[in-house]
Amino acid sequence: MMLALAGSLGSVVLLVNGGPGTSSTLGWQAIGLSARLDIVSTAMLVLVSFIGWIVVRYSTVYLDGEARHGAFMGWLCLTLAMVLLLVIAGNLLQIVAAWIATSLCLHRLLLFYPDRIAAQRAARKKFVTARLSDIALAGGAVLLALAYGTTDIATLLDAARAGQIGGQLAGHANGLVTAAAGLIAIAAMLKSAQFPLHGWLTEVMEAPTPVSALLHAGVVNAGGFLLIRFADVMLLAPGVMAGLVVIGGFTALFGGLVMLTQPAVKTSLAWSTVAQMGFMIMQCGLALFPLALLHILAHSLYKAHSFLASGGAVDRIAALRRPGPVAIPNARAVGESFLIALAIYGAIGWGFGLYHKSPQAVALGAILIFGIAYLLAQGLADAAPRALTRRMAAYAVAASVGYFALHGAAFWASANILPATPLPGPLEWALIALAVVSFGLVAVAQAMFPLWAYHPAAAGLRVHLSNGLYANALFDRWLGGWARRPTA
């Protein structure tokens, strides 16, 4: 993994010096291995190799003394190798093969403790979901090859950006591209645990902690990577993009609310991943592909650290010194915090040229600023000390500056590689408004969570949310996961 990390850093040098490109195919004609080097593959290559190196080092100590430690390390390294092949794939056959192989190798890691009933149930759900995703991606790849007459990803994306369709029946070929985009979207959503087939992601905690870190920080991001890699194709299917916004946005809101009701650290982190993946899918649906790539990088680093450090989370919280009462914001503080956060966003955004940004990017920034309002609400509570108020205000300003700075860097680095965000049509405008209003209402509910969470009228809702609205139980019943053999 150290050699892989060094090689990925070397790819950065190659990209800077030589620009993007695709290697020749090692194999027969279009069947074989080829590497695509651009900002997307290079960023993912560095990310996967770095996190893989950390996870492998962690695993050598974490599983020391386990009877099957050697087998675990072998499957772990093989899984990482398949992910690396996936992110640098230069042709359709390689990306499909690596996509399938990654899931099959991960399945062996999920069953490291094969006698645990919960591990068997989670692995079974993951296996079924993954096979459906594999079928969808393979079907999408076949349709793209038929529509464009090539399996080379770079050639295919150039043709999609230019609006060129291979073959003589242009109308028929356009239908193939739209169907391919739909299948790619289905494959990505299944891989990224979108509602309602998200349950497997919240149950894989039965596997060792390194597997959770690798899965939540790496493998689950493959869905977002797939959408980003085929961004030019996805833009040719506006209906599919709208579906991504709806399903991704709902999954993000759903996962964020359920996360608040979870008592266990790792389970809460799992629901956080569901919400983050939904938000990333929504970003892709809004055609903000550079920001979705940035989201993958930031979330992977954060979530890998969170899982690997989860074992000591309770001890660290218990050791914190709590000098006084917890500051709980009231309705006035919440209202003031949202107004101040929007004012900060507008002022800093104007300095960064907010008026030149796409409406989708402006709306996404507004959604993110709602999180800043949550921080400000803590500082504006009646019991909050002035030091806390000043700290929260500084965080709000720093987060707003960071958003626009990283926004500009992401779009600059991916220029001419990822397509520009198109102007929204009537449907897109409606979805943007729906997303902003929905996330705003949920942000207010989260900011006032301590006030309503234990109210008798909210007890029923809390129970339903803590069970994930029972979508996972329905999936279990469909698969027979809770069925028991009759006893003699």
Salt bridges, closest charged atoms under 4 A:
ASP38 OD2 - ARG36 NE 3.32
ASP38 OD2 - ARG229 NH1 2.84
ASP134 OD2 - ARG131 NH2 2.56
GLU203 OE1 - ARG121 NE 3.84
GLU203 OE2 - LYS125 NZ 2.92
GLU206 OE1 - ARG116 NH1 3.54
ASP232 OD1 - ARG161 NE 2.86
GLU336 OE2 - ARG332 NH1 3.09
ASP382 OD1 - ARG332 NH2 2.87
ASP476 OD1 - ARG121 NE 3.91
ASP476 OD1 - LYS125 NZ 3.16
